[in-house]
Amino acid sequence: MSSSKPYADIPGTTIFDTDQARLGYHLNMFCMSLMKPENRTRFKADQRAYLDGWPMTEEQKCAVLDRDYNRMISLGGNIYFLAKLFATDGKSFQYVAAQMAGMSQAEYAQMMLSGGRAPER
């Protein structure tokens, strides 16, 4: 993101703007493809081969294979598109959010019930 954007320095946050949308277009379209059962079946059978059918960067493909959601977001992924991927894996939004926050699902749930956490600077 350009440092001239007034929202460029929100600690711990990647803003999904037009630049991020362009960066992650193919990654997000790959995720959307998983809405079709036949595509989920093909993806689960050979993830690398399925990913190679998409014009994503190698870094994006590796982030998908590693299920590194923070990295996918930094590479243009949008959490609502990425939800198709973790749903394909049978994971909940809460599970993935906890993983992204570096805590257990129980710790994450308790944190959210307690009002969340303050951003780190």
JOPEGI-V747561 format. One record per backbone hydrogen bond with DSSP energy under -1.0 kcal/mol. CO is the residue of the C=O (numbers start at 1). NH is the residue of the N-H. E is the energy in kcal/mol with one decimal. If there is no record, write none. Layout:
CO,NH,E
CO,NH,E
This chain:
2,5,-1.4
5,8,-1.9
10,13,-1.9
15,17,-1.3
17,21,-2.7
18,22,-2.2
19,23,-2.3
20,24,-2.6
24,28,-3.1
25,29,-2.3
26,30,-2.3
27,31,-2.0
28,32,-2.2
29,33,-1.7
31,34,-1.3
32,35,-1.9
33,36,-1.5
36,40,-2.0
37,41,-2.3
38,42,-2.0
39,43,-2.8
40,44,-2.7
41,45,-1.8
42,46,-1.6
46,50,-2.4
47,51,-2.7
48,52,-2.4
50,53,-1.2
51,54,-2.2
54,56,-1.8
57,61,-2.3
58,62,-2.7
59,63,-2.0
60,64,-2.1
61,65,-2.6
62,66,-2.4
63,68,-2.6
64,67,-1.1
67,69,-1.3
68,72,-2.4
69,73,-2.3
70,74,-2.1
71,75,-1.5
72,77,-3.1
73,76,-1.7
78,81,-1.2
78,82,-2.9
79,83,-1.4
81,84,-1.8
82,86,-2.0
83,87,-2.2
84,88,-1.5
85,89,-1.4
86,91,-3.2
87,90,-1.4
92,96,-2.1
93,97,-2.8
94,98,-2.3
95,99,-2.2
96,100,-2.7
97,101,-1.7
98,103,-2.5
104,108,-2.5
105,109,-2.5
106,110,-2.3
107,111,-2.4
108,112,-2.4
109,113,-2.2
110,114,-1.5
111,116,-2.8
112,115,-1.2
